[in-house]
């Protein structure tokens, strides 16, 4: 099935290596500097996800990262915060199954912004696609410490979701340079990572290695 990339800034190339922020790993560095390392290393998409950050500081980080992503010509979305995404004119937003319903998010965002939705089942994936999602984040495909409540899904389920929908799917959850090859043959458009970049001493080198391995997996 041919995957549909609805937005000019949400393409196969942009979903290859999708980085999600996590300030717990900064070790005194700014979030923007580590994110720039990730982009310099080949990350193709950036999501600001900081669940424990207050609204004011989240907004400050969003403004800084939006400007950074614009310089690198990389899509920038916010996790869950639809109101702020609209206010700052971010490229879009990503929502989970427990957040605002995708159809309501699409109505608020309008047709031109990127909408990503998390899914763990074929039913959730099909519903998200119907409600206007541009891409799906599916997982956790491996055990992960980044999200305490994340449940792992089988490789067969990931493949079934990819087969069921026409929009692109990225795998998320516990993915590293060592295990990413296990996702071969599932039909994903790319991978999404947090600690595999942000927890590393050299985020740029880590992103570069991951990008090379994903490209090899997708050939």
C-alpha positions in Angstrom: 0.0 0.0 0.0 1.4 3.4 -0.9 1.7 5.6 2.1 0.2 9.1 1.9 2.2 12.1 2.9 -0.3 14.8 3.2 2.0 17.7 4.1 4.9 19.0 2.2 6.8 19.3 5.5 5.8 15.8 6.6 7.4 13.5 4.1 9.1 10.1 4.0 12.4 11.9 4.5 11.2 14.0 7.4 10.0 11.0 9.4 13.2 9.0 9.0 14.7 9.9 12.4 12.2 11.6 14.7 13.8 13.0 17.9 11.8 13.7 21.0 13.3 15.9 23.7 14.0 14.9 27.3 15.7 17.5 29.6 16.5 14.8 32.2 19.6 14.0 30.2 21.0 17.5 29.6 23.7 17.4 32.3 24.0 21.2 32.5 23.6 21.8 28.7 20.7 23.7 27.2 17.9 21.8 25.5 18.5 23.8 22.3 22.2 23.0 22.1 21.6 19.2 22.5 18.7 19.4 20.0 21.0 21.1 17.6 23.5 18.3 18.0 20.7 15.9 17.2 19.8 17.9 14.0 23.4 18.2 13.0 23.7 14.5 13.3 20.8 13.9 10.9 17.6 14.0 13.0 14.8 14.9 10.5 12.0 15.8 12.9 11.8 17.3 16.4 9.1 17.0 19.1 9.2 19.1 22.3 7.9 16.8 25.0 8.6 18.0 28.5 5.8 16.7 30.8 7.3 18.2 34.0 8.0 21.7 32.6 5.7 24.6 33.6 3.8 26.5 30.8 6.1 29.5 30.8 9.3 27.6 30.5 7.7 25.2 28.0 6.8 28.2 25.9 10.4 29.5 26.1 11.8 26.2 25.0 9.2 25.9 22.2 10.2 29.4 20.8 13.9 28.5 20.8 13.4 25.1 19.2 11.0 26.4 16.6 13.7 28.9 15.5 16.3 26.1 15.5 14.2 23.8 13.4 13.5 26.5 10.9 17.2 27.0 10.4 17.7 23.3 9.7 14.4 23.0 7.7 13.1 20.3 10.0 9.5 20.0 11.1 8.8 21.0 14.7 5.8 19.8 16.7 4.7 20.1 20.3 3.5 17.2 22.5 -0.2 17.5 23.3 -0.3 21.3 23.7 -2.6 22.3 20.8 -3.3 25.8 22.1 0.4 26.7 22.3 1.1 25.1 18.9 -1.4 27.4 17.4 -0.2 30.4 19.2 3.4 29.9 18.2 2.6 28.7 14.7 4.5 25.4 15.3 4.4 22.9 12.4 1.9 20.8 14.3 1.2 18.7 17.4 1.4 15.1 18.5 -1.3 13.6 20.8 -1.6 10.3 22.6 -4.7 8.1 23.1 -5.4 9.8 26.5 -5.0 13.3 25.1 -7.5 15.3 23.1 -9.3 13.3 20.4 -7.6 13.5 17.1 -10.6 14.8 15.3 -10.9 17.7 17.7 -7.2 18.5 17.4 -7.6 18.5 13.6 -10.5 20.9 13.9 -8.5 23.3 16.0 -5.3 23.0 14.0 -6.9 23.3 10.6 -5.9 21.3 7.5 -2.4 22.6 7.0 -0.7 21.6 10.2 0.9 18.3 11.0 -1.0 16.0 13.3 0.7 12.9 14.7 -1.2 10.4 16.9 0.1 7.5 19.0 -1.5 4.1 18.5 -1.0 0.6 19.8 -3.6 -1.3 17.9 -4.9 -1.6 14.4 -8.3 -0.2 15.6 -6.7 2.9 17.1 -4.5 3.4 14.0 -7.5 3.2 11.6 -9.5 5.6 13.8 -6.6 8.1 14.0 -6.2 8.0 10.2 -10.0 8.6 9.7 -9.8 11.6 12.1 -7.1 13.3 10.2 -3.8 12.1 11.4 -0.8 12.7 9.1 1.4 10.0 10.7 1.2 7.5 13.5 3.7 6.8 16.3 3.4 3.1 17.2 4.9 1.4 20.2 6.5 0.8 22.5 8.3 -1.7 20.2 10.9 -2.5 22.9 11.0 -2.0 26.6 11.7 1.7 27.5 12.4 3.7 30.6 11.5 7.0 28.9 7.7 6.5 29.4 6.8 4.7 32.6 3.4 3.6 31.4 4.5 2.4 28.0 3.4 -1.1 27.1 5.3 -3.1 24.5 3.6 -4.3 21.3 4.6 -7.3 19.2 6.5 -6.8 15.9 3.5 -8.5 14.2 1.2 -5.8 15.5 3.5 -3.1 14.2 3.5 -4.7 10.8 -0.3 -5.1 10.9 -0.7 -1.4 11.6 1.6 -0.4 8.8 -0.3 -2.7 6.5 -3.7 -1.4 7.6 -3.2 2.4 7.1 -2.2 4.5 4.2 -0.5 7.2 6.3 3.2 6.7 7.4 4.0 4.9 10.6 7.1 5.5 12.8 8.1 3.0 15.5 8.8 4.3 19.0 9.9 2.9 22.3 13.3 1.5 23.5 14.9 1.8 20.1 18.7 1.8 20.0 21.4 1.5 17.4 21.8 -2.1 18.5 18.1 -3.3 18.1 16.8 -1.1 15.3 17.6 -3.8 12.7 14.9 -6.0 14.3 12.3 -3.7 12.8 13.2 -4.7 9.3 10.2 -5.7 7.2 7.6 -4.1 9.3 6.8 -1.3 6.8 7.7 1.7 9.0 8.7 5.0 7.5 11.2 5.7 10.3 11.9 5.6 14.0 11.3 7.9 16.9 13.8 8.1 19.8 14.4 9.9 23.1 17.3 8.5 25.1 19.0 6.9 22.1 20.0 10.5 21.3 19.4 12.8 24.3 21.0 10.4 26.9 24.2 10.0 24.9 27.4 11.9 25.6 27.7 12.7 21.9 24.1 13.2 20.6 25.4 14.2 17.1 27.3 11.0 16.7 24.5 8.9 18.1 22.0 10.6 15.6 24.4 10.0 12.7 24.7 6.3 13.6 21.0 5.8 14.0 20.3 7.6 10.7 22.7 5.3 8.9 21.1 2.2 10.4 17.6 3.3 9.6 18.5 4.1 6.0 20.0 0.6 5.7 16.9 -1.0 7.3 14.6 0.8 4.8 16.5 -0.1 1.7 
